[in-house]
Amino acid sequence: MANAFAGPLLGAEGEPVSSLMVVDFDDQAHVQKWLATAPFTRNGLLHQVDVQLFQNRWPQKTGFPEA
């Protein structure tokens, strides 16, 4: 995992309702290996994990990888 950012998704009153993690891996096999060993998935902290491909098309800011 080279680059990542994460944080809570908030409801209308500012309460956390879910989480979002954007991570950069070379391929699906590396994602699955990371998920299998990550404490938050191994210990049942997350109820559901959805993996989606993502292509960042927003202008890059300091600290984020180039597109």
C-alpha positions, 0 to 999 in steps of 0.5 A: 500500500503506497498511499491512503486516506480514510475517515468517517462518513457523517450523517446529517447531524455530523454523527459517524454513519460509516467509514471510507478508506481509499488505498492504492494497491498494485492489484486485487490480490494485494488488496485481498491479502491486506484485508485478510491480515488487517486488524479491523477485518480480522477482529470483526470491527467492520460489518461490511467491506466493499472493494471498488476500483477508483480513478482520481480525476480531481486536481492533485494537492500536496501529499496526494499521488500524481494521477 
